[in-house]
Amino acid sequence: MRKGLGIIAVTLAASCVFMAGCSSCNGTSKNVSPLASNWYTYTGYKNIQPTFTDGVTDKEEYKEIITYGVEFKKPSVGNDTYSVKYENGIYTTEFYAKKFNDDALIHEDHKSSYEGKNIISYYYHTEFSANVTYKCGSDESGSLESKITTECYFLSVEDELRPLYSKQVIKSPAPATLQAKKLSDCYTLCDEAYETFYSYNGKSAISQITNNINNKNSTKSRGVGGTSNSLFDVTSLDIVLRALIGSGFDQTIELYTPLNGIDSFTLSSPSTSLGAKKGEIATALQNKGLYIPDENEANIGDGLNTTAVSVKTNRQLQGVSQTYWFAKVENKRNNVGRATLLKISVPIVFNLGTLEYTLQNVTSTLWDK
């Protein structure tokens, strides 16, 4: 991933290992993440609910669809050579289950391992869009369109949310350097697509990288079956973190990205509040039955409890740390808030500011699933 692209940025930074569990993978010990289906009423259900699956109904009630507003926050101490501004930012997510028997999503080298499976898997799709302006001295870039879409298929909690396929399409300007002397040094225009095909046994990943600017396309084949910790595709990170709410942090996971392959990341729980828009978020949740105010609540949202988690890479070169806020799982058998993702804070590299994704509207939810 390119630095500063926010929702798929994995240039984060580092720390310790938490032994969450142990299993065998190719004869080696592996730390297994303690996952739960926190998007359901009963979080202990490890498989996929039929009513959460495409094809059961012709309506959209089986989908979770959420919209987030994206606000740019200027840094308190910014970059002294150039600046960036994001406007009209929107982030949308769709989460549900569907069949995975489409040959287009299975690499030719992996087809034998999928034969006869007729898999039902989770599907997670996101879209980010914003207008971006760079400024260096008196020179401005004008409004540049940033659009990033991701989609991924992965198995149930019973199978450790094991990835099957992912795709990222990026058309966006990205910060290029720490210090710039002229406007053209400030950013790089990215127009790329990444597809990753996983074997069903979880031992192999084949990534195809398409560069629409220089047409230098490539394919990378990697073994992914011997990781020290549970492995997930980076595009499923929102859901992976959601599945870990209530299990406790610190712990370590592995994320696969098409450019870098496997990287280790540490998750921790910072003591940080949801912020000024807590009431607006609570109202949006209440409208869909995801939050029930106490009758003595002075202000809407006073009783909305959250769990925060920060994600940092364990690479030697330290980067920014993203922070996520979820509705807290307070009753594992009657999970009213569904561990809904409420907010993400994404620092932009090179001291250029922060993007804050805040829940605005829940179009459809899993309340009755």
C-alpha positions, 0 to 999 in steps of 0.5 A: 500500500502507498503511505497515507492512503488511510483505510488501507494504510499499513505503514504503522509501527510496533510492540509485544506478542500476546499468547492468545491461544495455540494450534499447529500450522505446518508443525509449528506453534501458532498464536490463534486470535480469540475471535467471536461473531460480534456482529450477531445477537449471540456472539458465540455463534461461530458459523454464518447465519443463513439470514445474513446471506445473499439469496435468502431474501430479495431485500437488503435486510440481510446486509449491514450498510453503514455510511461514515463522514470523513473529516480532515483535522489539521495537525497541531505541528504540521509539515513545514514545507507543504500541506494537504486538505481533504474535503467532502470525504465519505466512507461506506461499508457493506457486510454480509455473506454470499456464495464463493463459487465464482471461477473469477475469484479462484486462481487457476493454480488453486482450483483443485483445492476448491473443487466441489466446495460450494463455499458460503463466505463473508463478504466485506466491501468498502468505498472511500472518496474525497477531494484532496488539495496539496499546497506548497508555498503559494502553489496549489494543486487544485482539487484532486479526486481520491477514490479507494474501493476494497472488497474481500471474501473470508470464512467464518469465525469457525475457520478463523476468518481465513481469507479467500480473495481480496481486491483493492482499486486505488485512484488517489494522490498520496504524500510522496516525501517528508520535505518538498521544494515544489508542488510536484514533489509533494504527492504521487498520483496512484492508479493501481489495482491489487487482487489476491487469490488464496488457496482454500487450505490457507497455504498460498497467496497469489497477488496480481498488481496492475499499474494503470500509469506505467503499465508495469504489472506483476504477479507475486506468489507467496507461501502464507501457511506458516505464520506465527500468529493468525493471518488475515487480509488487510482489507478485512481488518475492520471486521477482524478487529470487530471480532476481537472486541471483548477478548482483550488486548494486547495481542499480535496478528499478521496482515497480508498486503499485495506489495509487502506480503506478510507483516506483523501488527500489534493491537492495543487498547488505548484509554481514549474517548469517542469524542464530541460526536458521541451524541450524533453517533448514539442517535444514529444507532438508536434509530436502528435499535443498536442503542437503548438509552437509559431512562435517566440519561441526561444526554443521548449517548451518555450510556454508549460504552465503547472499546478502542483499539490501536494498530501498529506495525512491528516493522523496524521503521515506525509509522503512524498508528490507526485507532478504531472505536467499536460499540462495547460488547456488554452482553455476549448473549444479547449483543445490542450494539453488535460491536458496530464500528463507530469511528476510525482515526487515521494520521496522515504520514509526514505530519500532514494531519489526521482523517477521522471517519465517524458513523453518520447513518446505518442504512440497514443492520443485523438487529434481527439476525 
